[in-house]
Structure formats: structure tokens, C-alpha cells
Amino acid sequence: MRLTAITLTATGPGARQVLDAAQVSAVLWVAAVAEDRLEHVSIRCAPGHVHLGIFTLARSEATAAAAALGICRRALAMSPLLREWSVGAVRAA
């Protein structure tokens, strides 16, 4: 299992500054596709930031990072909750 750490950052004036971790988790699971091989999500919410630990069954760090980033981008595109948020940082852990 591979861990990719991603930070989401509030970017718009209408962004809710503190999000509910359970809601963010639900959005990420809906955004994931089978090819992502998502296994587990860890979430810590802070004002203006959401820190994600996305665990996948990817074979390499690059594949894991691409899958985690894809999940986040789809979630940002599809969810009104995350409409004014963006990916701030990505790192393999």
C-alpha cells in the first residue's frame, strides 16, 4: 500500500473555511474509480486547509501520486462542497 499526502487549500471567497472530514471522505470515495485502487483515506481539516492521506494499492510512488491526484481533481470538479478549493501540495509519503 502506498501513501500520498495531499493538501487542499481554500481559494475562493465563498469557500467554507472549515470542512467536515466525513463529508470530504464521502466525496473522495465517490470520485474514485476502480483503476485508482483506493484503499483508505485519512483526513484532517483546518481553517482554509484539508490535509489528506490517500492510501492506494499502486505499485509505484508515481502511480500512487497520479491516482491520488486524479481522485482529488475529480472530487474538486464534481462537488459543490469543494468548488472553491484547489490542490495546494502533493507528496509521496
Backbone as ProteinMPNN parsed JSONL, in Angstrom:
{"seq_chain_A": "MRLTAITLTATGPGARQVLDAAQVSAVLWVAAVAEDRLEHVSIRCAPGHVHLGIFTLARSEATAAAAALGICRRALAMSPLLREWSVGAVRAA", "coords_chain_A": {"N_chain_A": [[0.851, -1.168, 0.0], [0.507, 2.231, -0.756], [1.143, 5.566, 0.322], [-0.035, 8.784, -0.316], [0.314, 12.139, 0.345], [-1.789, 14.877, 0.345], [-2.604, 18.292, 0.191], [-5.404, 20.278, 0.349], [-6.486, 23.538, -0.492], [-8.362, 26.38, 0.446], [-9.607, 28.552, -1.977], [-11.372, 30.446, -2.903], [-13.634, 33.213, -2.189], [-16.096, 32.292, -1.344], [-15.679, 29.838, -0.262], [-16.203, 27.408, 2.187], [-14.608, 27.667, 5.2], [-13.828, 25.767, 7.139], [-14.056, 22.435, 6.755], [-16.097, 19.466, 6.992], [-14.762, 16.424, 7.888], [-15.898, 13.886, 7.388], [-17.711, 14.418, 5.33], [-15.957, 15.259, 3.307], [-14.511, 12.895, 2.954], [-16.543, 11.195, 1.967], [-17.039, 12.415, -0.517], [-14.552, 12.038, -1.792], [-14.47, 9.222, -1.992], [-16.627, 8.786, -3.717], [-15.632, 10.037, -5.982], [-13.515, 8.427, -6.691], [-12.291, 5.906, -8.931], [-12.322, 2.492, -10.069], [-9.791, 1.877, -11.123], [-8.098, 3.493, -9.68], [-7.535, 2.178, -7.375], [-8.111, 2.684, -4.677], [-7.688, 2.495, -1.209], [-7.81, 3.477, 1.454], [-8.622, 6.476, 3.261], [-7.365, 9.233, 4.979], [-8.158, 12.055, 6.868], [-7.646, 15.412, 7.814], [-8.976, 18.32, 8.903], [-8.543, 21.833, 8.756], [-8.721, 25.389, 9.335], [-9.158, 26.755, 6.205], [-7.622, 24.768, 5.017], [-7.296, 21.349, 4.001], [-5.989, 18.391, 4.948], [-4.938, 15.522, 3.434], [-4.502, 12.026, 3.54], [-3.96, 9.7, 1.297], [-4.374, 6.435, 0.617], [-3.363, 3.961, -1.559], [-3.392, 0.984, -3.599], [-1.294, 1.017, -5.344], [1.53, 0.212, -7.45], [3.829, 1.718, -7.646], [5.389, 4.778, -6.456], [4.943, 6.938, -8.164], [2.688, 6.121, -9.632], [0.858, 5.896, -7.551], [0.746, 8.574, -6.651], [-0.299, 9.795, -8.954], [-2.817, 8.552, -9.093], [-3.986, 9.399, -6.645], [-3.987, 12.179, -7.016], [-5.647, 12.335, -9.226], [-8.083, 11.43, -8.121], [-8.558, 13.541, -6.322], [-8.761, 15.753, -8.075], [-11.02, 15.047, -9.598], [-12.906, 15.028, -7.528], [-12.838, 17.728, -6.737], [-13.865, 18.884, -9.043], [-16.45, 17.849, -9.214], [-17.905, 18.281, -6.849], [-20.005, 20.446, -5.02], [-19.284, 21.183, -2.435], [-16.518, 21.375, -2.518], [-16.015, 23.283, -4.393], [-14.682, 25.811, -4.406], [-12.044, 25.231, -3.799], [-8.653, 24.087, -4.063], [-5.904, 21.997, -5.207], [-3.161, 22.154, -3.173], [-0.688, 21.069, -2.426], [1.287, 18.159, -3.095], [2.649, 15.108, -2.11], [4.621, 12.193, -2.021], [4.523, 9.825, 0.524]], "CA_chain_A": [[0.0, 0.0, 0.0], [1.276, 3.475, -0.874], [0.513, 6.767, 0.874], [0.229, 10.079, -0.934], [-0.227, 13.244, 1.151], [-2.263, 15.997, -0.477], [-3.247, 19.376, 0.916], [-6.338, 21.124, -0.387], [-6.481, 24.894, 0.037], [-9.496, 27.221, 0.053], [-9.12, 29.566, -2.91], [-12.398, 31.435, -3.24], [-14.263, 33.879, -1.058], [-17.271, 31.551, -0.909], [-15.288, 28.53, 0.27], [-16.389, 27.196, 3.618], [-13.237, 27.625, 5.692], [-13.555, 24.515, 7.856], [-14.919, 21.397, 6.21], [-16.346, 18.271, 7.784], [-13.945, 15.337, 7.358], [-16.755, 12.803, 6.888], [-18.234, 14.853, 4.036], [-14.847, 15.226, 2.351], [-14.248, 11.48, 2.699], [-17.604, 10.684, 1.089], [-16.811, 12.961, -1.861], [-13.389, 11.365, -2.367], [-14.837, 7.843, -2.353], [-17.479, 8.852, -4.907], [-14.79, 10.458, -7.103], [-12.554, 7.372, -7.027], [-12.687, 4.869, -9.883], [-11.679, 1.213, -9.744], [-8.383, 1.914, -11.523], [-7.323, 4.211, -8.655], [-7.205, 1.188, -6.343], [-8.179, 3.376, -3.383], [-7.816, 1.57, -0.081], [-8.118, 4.162, 2.707], [-8.422, 7.924, 3.25], [-7.23, 9.892, 6.276], [-8.449, 13.472, 6.629], [-7.563, 16.36, 8.922], [-9.448, 19.621, 8.423], [-8.115, 23.024, 9.481], [-9.235, 26.559, 8.629], [-8.564, 27.035, 4.906], [-6.824, 23.644, 4.531], [-7.688, 19.971, 4.281], [-4.816, 17.539, 4.774], [-5.399, 14.192, 3.064], [-3.609, 10.893, 3.365], [-4.685, 8.811, 0.386], [-3.682, 5.154, 0.522], [-3.772, 3.172, -2.718], [-2.667, -0.26, -3.812], [-0.442, 1.246, -6.51], [2.819, -0.485, -7.411], [4.94, 2.671, -7.56], [5.031, 6.082, -5.897], [4.411, 7.779, -9.245], [1.325, 5.662, -9.916], [0.054, 6.259, -6.379], [0.547, 10.021, -6.679], [-1.206, 10.099, -10.066], [-4.159, 8.111, -8.707], [-4.483, 10.287, -5.585], [-4.248, 13.477, -7.619], [-6.842, 12.166, -10.061], [-9.247, 11.392, -7.229], [-8.781, 14.899, -5.811], [-9.227, 16.626, -9.171], [-12.418, 14.702, -9.899], [-13.717, 15.489, -6.393], [-12.931, 19.189, -6.827], [-14.7, 19.221, -10.201], [-17.832, 17.378, -9.117], [-18.578, 18.541, -5.584], [-20.228, 21.836, -4.6], [-18.558, 21.388, -1.184], [-15.112, 21.672, -2.82], [-15.98, 24.121, -5.594], [-13.707, 26.9, -4.31], [-10.839, 24.662, -3.22], [-7.703, 23.588, -5.069], [-4.781, 21.203, -4.692], [-2.082, 23.041, -2.783], [0.584, 20.348, -2.342], [1.228, 16.708, -3.256], [3.947, 14.465, -1.857], [4.605, 10.773, -1.673], [4.992, 9.688, 1.911]], "C_chain_A": [[0.898, 1.233, 0.0], [0.451, 4.65, -0.342], [0.946, 7.98, 0.072], [-0.443, 11.13, -0.063], [-0.573, 14.396, 0.224], [-2.903, 17.023, 0.444], [-4.149, 20.135, -0.042], [-6.38, 22.477, 0.302], [-7.713, 25.645, -0.454], [-8.975, 28.35, -0.821], [-10.132, 30.664, -3.203], [-13.04, 32.032, -2.019], [-15.484, 33.139, -0.519], [-16.947, 30.194, -0.317], [-15.551, 28.474, 1.768], [-15.009, 26.937, 4.198], [-12.872, 26.372, 6.469], [-14.571, 23.489, 7.359], [-15.054, 20.238, 7.18], [-15.609, 17.093, 7.139], [-14.789, 14.208, 6.769], [-17.339, 13.163, 5.524], [-17.156, 14.807, 2.962], [-14.533, 13.775, 1.98], [-15.279, 10.903, 1.733], [-17.409, 11.164, -0.345], [-15.639, 12.259, -2.534], [-13.719, 9.942, -2.805], [-15.727, 7.823, -3.585], [-16.642, 9.191, -6.146], [-13.814, 9.371, -7.556], [-13.155, 6.398, -8.037], [-11.885, 3.611, -9.557], [-10.183, 1.228, -10.044], [-7.5, 2.649, -10.517], [-6.838, 3.273, -7.559], [-7.126, 1.826, -4.95], [-8.462, 2.377, -2.274], [-8.306, 2.267, 1.19], [-7.857, 5.651, 2.531], [-8.357, 8.42, 4.69], [-7.366, 11.401, 6.034], [-8.32, 14.267, 7.916], [-7.916, 17.733, 8.368], [-8.982, 20.732, 9.351], [-8.675, 24.224, 8.722], [-8.456, 26.819, 7.335], [-7.741, 25.913, 4.315], [-7.485, 22.309, 4.88], [-6.469, 19.118, 3.955], [-5.303, 16.103, 4.57], [-4.244, 13.202, 3.056], [-4.379, 9.889, 2.53], [-3.837, 7.562, 0.17], [-4.242, 4.373, -0.667], [-2.945, 1.887, -2.78], [-1.789, -0.159, -5.061], [0.9, 0.552, -6.337], [4.006, 0.451, -7.287], [4.448, 3.981, -6.955], [4.41, 6.976, -6.952], [2.969, 7.408, -9.578], [0.39, 6.033, -8.772], [-0.258, 7.749, -6.38], [-0.427, 10.413, -7.784], [-2.642, 9.709, -9.722], [-4.757, 9.057, -7.67], [-4.83, 11.664, -6.148], [-5.485, 13.424, -8.507], [-8.114, 12.143, -9.235], [-9.576, 12.807, -6.755], [-9.316, 15.82, -6.896], [-10.665, 16.322, -9.553], [-13.339, 15.183, -8.782], [-13.906, 17.002, -6.441], [-13.879, 19.604, -7.948], [-16.172, 18.888, -9.988], [-18.592, 17.838, -7.875], [-18.771, 20.026, -5.293], [-19.472, 22.167, -3.31], [-17.131, 21.869, -1.445], [-14.94, 22.63, -3.997], [-14.915, 25.212, -5.535], [-12.454, 26.469, -3.549], [-9.941, 24.191, -4.343], [-6.625, 22.746, -4.387], [-3.629, 22.16, -4.414], [-0.734, 22.348, -2.77], [0.318, 18.849, -2.483], [2.609, 16.157, -2.934], [3.736, 12.997, -1.518], [5.168, 10.651, -0.26], [5.555, 8.318, 2.166]], "O_chain_A": [[1.925, 1.264, 0.678], [-0.764, 4.717, -0.53], [2.133, 8.181, -0.188], [-1.633, 11.026, 0.234], [0.251, 14.832, -0.58], [-3.647, 16.675, 1.36], [-3.717, 20.578, -1.106], [-6.317, 22.56, 1.529], [-8.068, 25.561, -1.63], [-8.015, 29.029, -0.458], [-9.757, 31.721, -3.711], [-13.004, 31.446, -0.937], [-15.868, 33.335, 0.634], [-17.854, 29.469, 0.092], [-15.172, 29.375, 2.516], [-14.304, 26.051, 3.715], [-11.714, 25.957, 6.456], [-15.779, 23.657, 7.522], [-14.227, 20.056, 8.074], [-15.82, 16.804, 5.961], [-14.417, 13.634, 5.745], [-17.448, 12.3, 4.653], [-17.409, 14.37, 1.84], [-14.313, 13.47, 0.808], [-14.923, 10.2, 0.787], [-17.597, 10.393, -1.286], [-15.716, 11.919, -3.715], [-13.292, 9.507, -3.875], [-15.596, 6.928, -4.421], [-16.916, 8.688, -7.235], [-13.34, 9.401, -8.692], [-14.35, 6.104, -8.009], [-10.882, 3.675, -8.846], [-9.396, 0.651, -9.294], [-6.285, 2.452, -10.502], [-5.841, 3.551, -6.893], [-6.217, 1.553, -4.166], [-9.349, 1.531, -2.383], [-9.124, 1.712, 1.924], [-6.988, 6.051, 1.757], [-9.198, 8.066, 5.517], [-6.763, 11.948, 5.111], [-8.814, 13.862, 8.968], [-7.241, 18.246, 7.475], [-9.019, 20.594, 10.573], [-9.068, 24.081, 7.564], [-7.252, 27.071, 7.364], [-7.204, 26.065, 3.218], [-8.139, 22.169, 5.913], [-5.979, 19.123, 2.826], [-5.99, 15.541, 5.423], [-3.141, 13.522, 2.613], [-5.345, 9.292, 3.006], [-2.739, 7.621, -0.382], [-5.449, 4.155, -0.763], [-1.933, 1.744, -2.094], [-1.573, -1.155, -5.751], [1.354, 0.33, -5.215], [5.083, 0.028, -6.867], [3.25, 4.262, -6.943], [3.453, 7.697, -6.67], [2.129, 8.284, -9.783], [-0.747, 6.441, -9.006], [-1.398, 8.146, -6.138], [-1.287, 11.268, -7.577], [-3.577, 10.449, -10.026], [-5.909, 9.472, -7.801], [-5.856, 12.243, -5.791], [-6.277, 14.365, -8.533], [-9.11, 12.765, -9.603], [-10.735, 13.223, -6.784], [-10.242, 16.593, -6.646], [-11.447, 17.239, -9.804], [-14.429, 15.688, -9.05], [-15.008, 17.5, -6.211], [-14.617, 20.579, -7.806], [-17.046, 19.57, -10.523], [-19.822, 17.785, -7.861], [-17.805, 20.789, -5.318], [-19.062, 23.311, -3.113], [-16.596, 22.675, -0.684], [-13.84, 22.769, -4.533], [-14.296, 25.503, -6.559], [-11.884, 27.231, -2.768], [-10.409, 23.925, -5.45], [-6.459, 22.779, -3.167], [-3.178, 22.884, -5.302], [0.278, 22.979, -3.075], [-0.718, 18.339, -2.057], [3.618, 16.669, -3.419], [2.793, 12.627, -0.819], [6.158, 11.293, 0.092], [5.996, 8.029, 3.279]]}, "name": "protein", "num_of_chains": 1, "seq": "MRLTAITLTATGPGARQVLDAAQVSAVLWVAAVAEDRLEHVSIRCAPGHVHLGIFTLARSEATAAAAALGICRRALAMSPLLREWSVGAVRAA"}
